[in-house]
C-alpha cells in the first residue's frame, strides 16, 4: 500500500496531491498533442473531454502506485 504522505524537506504532502499534479502535467502535454491533430474540433465539449482525460490519467496513476 502506498504511504498516504510524502516528506518533502520536512513538509508532509499527500501522495494523492502528487499524483494529481503528475496527472495534470501529463494532461497538459496530451492536450497540446491532441490540439495539434484537431481532436478538440470533433468533441462536443472540450472542457469535459479534458476533465474526463484527467480523471482517467489520475485513476491510471493511482492504479500504478497503489498495490
JOUR-V484206 format. One record per backbone hydrogen bond with DSSP energy under -0.5 kcal/mol. CO is the residue of the C=O (numbers start at 1). NH is the residue of the N-H. E is the energy in kcal/mol with one decimal. If there is no record, write none. Layout:
co=CO nh=NH e=E
co=CO nh=NH e=E
This chain:
co=4 nh=15 e=-2.1
co=6 nh=8 e=-0.7
co=6 nh=13 e=-3.0
co=7 nh=9 e=-0.6
co=8 nh=11 e=-1.6
co=10 nh=12 e=-0.6
co=11 nh=8 e=-2.8
co=11 nh=13 e=-0.6
co=13 nh=6 e=-3.0
co=14 nh=18 e=-1.4
co=15 nh=19 e=-2.1
co=16 nh=20 e=-2.4
co=17 nh=21 e=-2.3
co=18 nh=22 e=-2.1
co=19 nh=23 e=-2.3
co=20 nh=24 e=-2.2
co=21 nh=25 e=-2.3
co=22 nh=26 e=-2.4
co=23 nh=27 e=-2.3
co=24 nh=28 e=-2.2
co=25 nh=29 e=-1.9
co=26 nh=30 e=-2.4
co=27 nh=31 e=-2.9
co=28 nh=32 e=-1.7
co=29 nh=33 e=-1.6
co=30 nh=34 e=-2.7
co=31 nh=35 e=-2.5
co=32 nh=36 e=-1.8
co=33 nh=37 e=-1.4
co=34 nh=39 e=-2.5
co=35 nh=38 e=-0.7
co=38 nh=41 e=-0.9
co=39 nh=42 e=-1.1
co=45 nh=49 e=-1.9
co=46 nh=50 e=-2.3
co=47 nh=51 e=-2.2
co=48 nh=52 e=-2.6
co=49 nh=53 e=-2.4
co=50 nh=54 e=-2.5
co=51 nh=55 e=-2.4
co=52 nh=56 e=-2.3
co=53 nh=57 e=-2.5
co=54 nh=58 e=-2.6
co=55 nh=59 e=-2.5
co=56 nh=60 e=-2.1
co=57 nh=61 e=-2.5
co=58 nh=62 e=-2.4
co=59 nh=63 e=-2.4
co=60 nh=64 e=-1.8
co=61 nh=65 e=-2.0
co=62 nh=66 e=-2.1
co=65 nh=67 e=-0.7
